[in-house]
Amino acid sequence: MKFNLSKPSSSKSKHPDRQYQNYVFIFLILCSTCLFLKTLLDINILVSTGRMVSTQDWVDLMLSQKEKMAENSPIEPQRILIVSASNGLFSLSAKTISQKTGLRTINLGSYGGLGGAYILNRTSKLIRKGDIILLPLEYEFYSSSDISGDFKKDSSLARFMISYDRNSLKEISTASILNFVFSNAFSGNGKKEYMSYFRGHLGKKDILERLQQQHLKGGCYSGYSLNEYGDETCNKGNADAPVNPDVIKDATPRMPRSMSTIDPGGYIQRFVQLATNKGAKIIPLYPVSTYTDDYQDLAFKKSAQKIKKYWEDRGIEFQDSLIDSLLPPNLMFNANYHANDIGREKRTKIIINTIENYLKKSKQGRA
């Protein structure tokens, strides 16, 4: 009797790679299923949202206009740039500064949802030798880390970059992008994110027409209410309007009451260094905000002093005073950082004195 001592044959031993192929096939099926479901979700969102106008649309239009003003302005020994979020947009008058100082002034104030790092990074490309940069940064910007942190924390910046500035996504860390994807793709907030993605593929003409309609109806945030200096004008002629309750409700300081570290990521310092290397001068200022009892808080005042010390430690004179930056509710427009036309002129007049002092010292230094 002969015994066959070899192991029984099996499909696994005859085709060792077949099981691996099965795994790959199953993986591809799962991926295809996910992509199909994702496509259905995208189509549903596209159909349900249509061509809505939202924040990133008017912000892009506004930025493109302001940057053209800066890029196309004549080459002059000196000009003034106002750099901040909406505090500068609404609450400082580049027109008045230009008329009083005789220096071409451009208001580059934009939108706080973009974050301080993105705003300064975008502005850095416009700086010329001899520029005077007014920097009334919003309080919360002093505690921001960097552009990746803002991208991860605030979906406003993410939506804007996805819709209108995808080239800059290379500056965002992989971790922040993955956090954004997994936090928003299939969550309740996902609709907003995909809505902005699809808007990037919709007709520009249609978007601009809708923004024009918004402007003609008297609404702000259209990108069509800027003057030739970059100032927002939708807050003009509201001097007799009753106090907007929003400027009271939202008046608590947005800066941490006890700020341990200012500019923790160093993005403000990097901007200052770049501007200095280009031959520009920085004049830091407190942002315009509403005066309420909250500003009597000792911790807030200490944080404001830390901001002043931050600049002085870097050899940059800080002439502004906190009380001069605070306006009563009747001089505010529709938010804590937005002055009405009278409040804007009042704050601008104080800042003109600061600019003239700088120009006088510069002239004496050259003598």
Disulfide bonds with the S-S distance in Angstrom:
Cys220-Cys234 1.94
